């Protein structure tokens, strides 16, 4: 074989190897870091509150009962409305009480007439006795008769006063101001003095009481908060409290005062009851309602609030968060949570520091030790995540 032929074969083989090498696929490029949304923890003021269950109770309750016997002539109020102290509620037939007043007036007039007759006679007998014109016994009898007649006048005046009081009781009036309930009687009903069944009930709703039950531990925490100054009280040993109906619904938030005096302990459960006084001008709270009372314990000026998307639970049920460190790698942190700050955030008391970057978006795609590409995000009041279009580099 000639030299030229051998060179041609070698060139062809080299070309075949080159084409074969070019036809093989290139090895895949290594994957880049996963992009995640991070929330930068920043200290901010937060009002610390203690949430306690409670139940409303009327500030004052009056069960209206008759104080004299008689027949109800008419009802003078509309059920379920507001009445003022002194308003007429019922009218009892006053005829026999008017007659009793007239009789008492006649007896008083008779007694006064007897005094007018006995007084001059007693003065004359006194003078005649001094000159021995009559016996001292006759004088003493005249003086005694005058005293008796004066006593009869006093007795008649008292009887007249009593008769007039009973006549006034035929007009049954509201003893307190408040919301009046249903009437248990109608016109024509016979009522008796001091009967057991009330004619109606009046509840004073402004202000209104809120009875708050709590455990002994909660009560001791409140007392410590007062002692350390974390919970402010006024001169009457009361603290501000916000009250709203339990279960949501109406947007009702009323500010009142929680009293720490007169604390009662339930002997059956051992729980402690505190009482709040809450202004209720619009009668938004009614007796018997279950409410939530939030007691302001102070303001934490460096509170760490973390979106709920950034907090998970481990197998033991402990709260944890995934944090991006200075090298843009994921680190798991165990947290201590004081309470839910609101519907969107947790208040973290340990496990995080100011400036930490907590993963709130993409937590299911990464784990501890993974390299990530962090993107700073914000979370609005509805819980929606929004990027702020700046990617922080590693922390110095």
ABEGO torsion letter per residue (X at the ends): XBAAAAAAAAAAAAAAAAAAAAABBBBBBBBBBBBBBBBBBBBBBBBBBBBBBBBBBBABBBBBBBABBEBBABBABBBGBBBBBGBBABBBBAAAAAAAAAAAAAAAAAAAAAAAAAAAAAAAAAAAAAAGABBAAAAAAAAAAAAAAAAAAAAAAAAAAAAAAAAAAABBBBABBEBBBBBABBBGBBBBBGBABBABBBBBAOBBBBBBBBBAAAAAAAAAAAAAGABBBBAAGBBBBBBBBBGEEBBBBBBBBBBABGBBBBAAAGBBBBBBBBBBAAGABBBGBBBBBBBBAEBBAABBBBBAAABBBBAAGBBBBBBBBAAGBBBBBBBBBABBABAABBBBABGBBBGBBBBABGAAABBBGBBBBBBBBBBBAAGBBBBAGBBBBBBX
